[in-house]
C-alpha cells in the first residue's frame, strides 16, 4: 500500500481522545492481555489486515470476524489512529492493533511508546525502509519492541509500485527475507513475522524460520495465486517435518507451523480475506498437513503469542 508519513502529534491527539488511553502504558498493556486471556481461542486469526477508516469497512470487518469466529491484527496507519483505537478497544475479542510506524523517522521510538500506550500489541507492516532491515540503524527499534514484548511484522520480498511515473526511494532488496535472520538472532525474545514468505525467495524464508524459533511467515499476497496449480510445491519448502538430523533443530512441530494465516486485505477489499482463506486451505490440504498443525497455522500460534506472560 502507499506509504503514509507518520505524524506523531496526530497519534498523540488520537490517544488523548480514545477511551482508556489516558491510562499508564503498563496498565493498558495488562488490561489488553487480560481481555485476551478471558476470551476463547478464535477459529481464525488473520495476522495481516490493513485498517481503513471508512465506517462501512469497520462494520463489514466486524461482521466478517463474527461470521468466521475470527480475530484480526489490524495494521493502522497514523492518519487513522483516531478511529481505529476506539474501534479496537470496543471489540477486544475480535481485533488487536499493530502500529504502522515510520522506521526512518527521528520519532520512531516515541511512536512505539505511543502505540504501546494505546494498547497495541505490535508494529507493522514495517516497509519502505531507507536501509536494509538488519542495518544497525534500526536496532534501537527492535530493542524497544523486544522490551515491550511487541510483535514485529515485516514486509518481505517484492513490493508493489502503484505510481510508476513518480520517483521513489523504495527497494525490495532492502526488504528481502534473509535480513530477518540477523534480527531474530540478535533479539531472541522478539517475535517476528515476515509477510509474503519473502516472495519469491521462499526457500530463504523457510530456512531461516527453521533455525529461528521466534520467526514466522505468512503467505499473503500473490504467491498462492501464482502457485495455485502447483500448491504441493510448498512441500519442498517446508520439508523437515519428522526429520531427525544434526543439521536441523529438534522439533515436535510440523514444518508448516512456521506459517501463520494472513490475508493482506487492504483498501477495504474484504473479498481478499475469503480468497486467501480458501487458498491457504487448498495449499495445506495439497501438502497433506495434519489437522492439528492446520489449527495452529490458522489461529493457535498467534493466540499463543498473544497470551505470553508479561
C-alpha positions in Angstrom: 0.0 0.0 0.0 1.0 3.6 -0.5 3.2 4.8 2.4 1.6 7.4 4.7 4.1 9.6 6.6 3.7 9.5 10.4 2.5 12.4 12.3 3.4 11.9 16.0 1.2 14.8 17.0 -1.8 13.2 15.3 -1.2 10.0 17.1 -0.9 11.7 20.4 -4.2 13.5 19.7 -5.9 10.3 18.8 -4.7 8.6 22.0 -6.0 11.5 24.1 -9.4 11.3 22.5 -9.9 7.5 22.7 -11.4 5.7 25.7 -9.0 4.2 28.2 -5.9 5.7 26.5 -5.1 8.2 29.2 -4.0 5.4 31.5 -0.4 4.4 32.1 1.2 2.2 29.5 1.7 -0.8 31.8 -2.0 -0.7 32.8 -3.2 -0.5 29.2 -1.0 -3.4 28.2 -2.1 -5.5 31.2 -5.8 -4.9 30.5 -5.3 -5.9 26.9 -3.6 -9.1 27.9 -6.4 -9.9 30.5 -9.1 -9.3 27.9 -7.5 -11.7 25.5 -7.0 -14.3 28.2 -10.6 -14.1 29.1 -11.7 -14.9 25.6 -11.7 -18.3 24.0 -9.4 -19.1 21.0 -11.0 -18.0 17.7 -11.1 -20.4 14.8 -9.2 -18.0 12.5 -6.7 -15.2 13.4 -5.7 -13.0 10.5 -2.3 -11.6 11.3 -2.2 -9.2 8.4 -5.2 -6.9 7.7 -4.8 -3.3 6.8 -7.2 -1.0 8.5 -9.1 1.8 6.7 -11.2 4.5 8.4 -14.3 4.0 6.2 -17.2 3.3 8.6 -18.5 0.8 6.1 -15.3 -1.2 6.4 -15.5 -1.2 10.2 -19.0 -2.6 10.1 -18.2 -5.2 7.4 -14.9 -6.4 9.0 -16.7 -6.8 12.4 -19.4 -8.8 10.8 -16.8 -10.9 8.9 -14.9 -11.7 12.0 -18.1 -12.6 13.8 -19.2 -14.9 11.0 -16.0 -16.9 10.9 -15.4 -16.8 14.7 -12.3 -14.8 13.9 -9.9 -12.2 15.1 -7.7 -9.8 13.0 -4.5 -7.9 13.5 -5.4 -4.5 12.2 -2.4 -2.6 10.7 -3.2 1.0 11.4 -1.7 4.0 9.5 -1.1 7.1 11.5 -3.9 9.1 9.9 -6.4 6.5 11.0 -5.5 6.2 14.7 -8.4 8.4 15.9 -11.0 5.9 14.5 -9.0 2.7 14.9 -8.1 2.9 18.5 -11.7 3.2 19.9 -12.9 0.6 17.4 -10.3 -1.9 18.5 -10.9 -1.3 22.2 -14.7 -1.7 21.7 -14.1 -5.2 20.2 -11.1 -6.8 22.1 -12.2 -10.3 21.2 -12.1 -9.6 17.5 -9.3 -7.1 16.9 -5.8 -6.1 18.1 -3.7 -3.3 16.8 -0.3 -3.0 15.1 1.0 0.5 14.5 2.5 1.3 11.1 5.4 3.3 12.4 7.9 5.1 10.2 11.2 3.3 10.9 13.3 6.2 9.4 11.6 8.9 11.5 13.6 10.6 14.3 10.4 10.0 16.4 10.2 6.2 15.7 10.8 5.3 19.4 8.2 7.9 20.5 5.8 6.4 18.0 6.3 2.9 19.6 5.7 4.3 23.1 2.5 5.9 21.9 1.4 2.7 20.3 2.0 0.7 23.4 0.1 3.3 25.4 -2.8 2.7 23.0 -2.7 -1.0 23.9 -1.3 -2.1 20.6 0.4 -5.5 20.5 2.9 -4.8 17.8 4.3 -2.7 15.0 3.9 -3.3 11.3 3.7 -3.6 8.5 7.3 -2.4 8.5 8.3 -1.5 5.0 9.6 1.1 2.5 12.8 1.5 4.5 15.8 3.6 3.6 18.3 0.8 4.7 18.3 -2.9 4.9 16.1 -4.2 7.7 19.1 -5.7 9.5 21.1 -2.4 9.4 22.2 -1.4 13.0 20.5 1.9 12.5 17.2 0.1 13.2 18.4 -1.9 16.3 17.0 0.6 18.8 13.6 0.0 17.3 14.0 -3.8 17.7 15.3 -3.4 21.2 12.2 -1.3 22.2 9.9 -3.8 20.6 11.6 -6.7 22.4 11.4 -4.8 25.7 7.7 -4.2 25.2 7.1 -7.8 24.0 5.6 -6.4 20.8 5.2 -8.4 17.6 7.2 -7.0 14.6 5.5 -7.6 11.2 7.9 -7.0 8.3 7.1 -6.8 4.6 9.4 -9.2 2.8 10.1 -9.7 -0.9 8.7 -7.9 -3.9 6.7 -4.8 -3.3 4.1 -3.0 -5.4 4.6 0.1 -7.4 1.3 1.9 -7.8 2.7 5.2 -9.3 5.3 4.2 -11.8 5.8 7.8 -13.0 6.7 9.1 -9.6 10.4 8.7 -8.4 10.7 6.8 -5.1 13.4 5.6 -2.8 12.0 2.1 -2.5 13.9 -1.2 -3.0 12.6 -4.7 -2.5 16.2 -5.7 -1.9 16.3 -3.9 1.4 13.3 -5.9 2.5 14.4 -9.4 1.5 13.6 -12.3 3.8 17.2 -13.1 4.6 17.6 -9.8 6.5 15.3 -11.1 9.2 17.9 -13.8 10.2 20.2 -11.4 12.0 17.3 -9.6 13.7 15.9 -12.9 15.0 19.3 -13.9 16.4 20.2 -10.5 17.8 16.9 -10.1 19.5 15.9 -13.6 20.6 12.8 -12.5 22.6 11.4 -10.5 19.8 8.5 -12.3 17.9 8.9 -11.6 14.2 6.5 -12.3 11.4 7.6 -11.9 7.8 4.8 -11.1 5.4 4.6 -12.9 2.0 7.2 -15.6 2.7 9.8 -13.5 1.0 8.2 -13.7 -2.4 9.9 -15.1 -4.5 12.6 -16.2 -2.0 10.5 -18.9 -0.4 13.4 -21.2 0.3 15.4 -18.5 2.1 12.4 -17.5 4.2 11.6 -21.1 5.3 15.3 -21.9 6.0 15.8 -19.0 8.3 12.5 -19.7 10.0 13.6 -23.3 10.5 16.5 -22.2 12.7 14.9 -19.3 14.4 12.1 -20.2 16.9 11.0 -16.6 17.2 10.4 -16.1 13.4 7.3 -16.9 11.4 5.9 -16.0 8.0 2.6 -15.5 6.3 1.8 -16.5 2.7 -0.4 -13.5 1.9 -0.1 -11.6 -1.4 0.3 -13.1 -4.8 2.2 -16.4 -4.0 -0.7 -18.7 -3.5 -2.4 -17.3 -6.6 0.8 -17.8 -8.6 1.2 -21.3 -7.4 -2.5 -22.4 -7.3 -1.9 -25.0 -10.0 1.1 -26.4 -8.1 0.3 -26.0 -4.4 2.2 -29.1 -3.5 5.3 -27.1 -4.4 5.4 -25.9 -0.8 6.3 -29.4 0.4 9.7 -28.8 -0.9 9.9 -25.5 1.0 8.7 -26.9 4.4 10.5 -30.2 4.1 11.7 -31.0 7.6 8.7 -32.5 9.4 9.8 -35.5 11.4 13.4 -35.3 10.2 16.0 -36.3 12.8 19.4 -34.9 11.9 22.1 -32.8 13.5 21.6 -30.5 10.5 18.1 -29.4 11.6 16.8 -28.4 15.0 14.8 -30.9 17.1 11.1 -30.2 16.9 7.8 -32.0 17.5 6.0 -29.5 15.3 5.1 -29.9 11.6 7.4 -27.7 9.4 4.4 -25.9 8.1 3.8 -24.5 11.5 6.3 -21.8 10.7 3.4 -20.3 8.8 0.6 -18.2 10.2 -2.5 -17.0 8.4 -2.6 -13.5 6.9 -4.9 -12.1 4.2 -3.2 -8.8 3.4 -6.6 -7.2 3.0 -6.2 -3.5 2.1 -8.3 -0.8 0.7 -11.3 -2.4 2.5 -11.5 -5.2 0.0 -12.6 -8.0 2.4 -13.2 -10.4 -0.5 -9.4 -10.9 -0.3 -9.9 -12.5 3.1 -12.1 -15.2 1.7 -9.8 -15.8 -1.3 -6.7 -16.2 0.9 -8.5 -18.4 3.4 -9.6 -20.8 0.7 -6.1 -20.8 -0.9 -4.5 -21.5 2.5 -6.8 -24.4 3.0 -6.2 -25.7 -0.5 -2.4 -25.4 -0.1 -2.3 -27.1 3.3 -4.5 -30.0 2.1 -2.5 -30.4 -1.1 0.6 -30.7 1.1 -1.1 -33.2 3.5 -0.6 -31.0 6.5 -2.3 -32.7 9.5 -5.4 -31.0 11.1 -3.7 -30.1 14.4 -0.9 -28.3 12.5 -3.5 -26.5 10.4 -5.3 -25.4 13.6 -2.0 -23.8 14.8 -1.5 -22.1 11.4 -5.0 -20.6 11.3 -5.1 -19.5 15.0 -3.2 -21.5 17.6 0.3 -20.0 17.1 -0.8 -16.3 17.1 -3.1 -17.0 20.0 -0.2 -18.4 22.0 1.9 -15.4 21.1 -0.8 -13.0 22.3 -1.0 -14.9 25.6 2.6 -14.7 26.5 3.1 -13.7 30.1 4.3 -10.1 30.5 
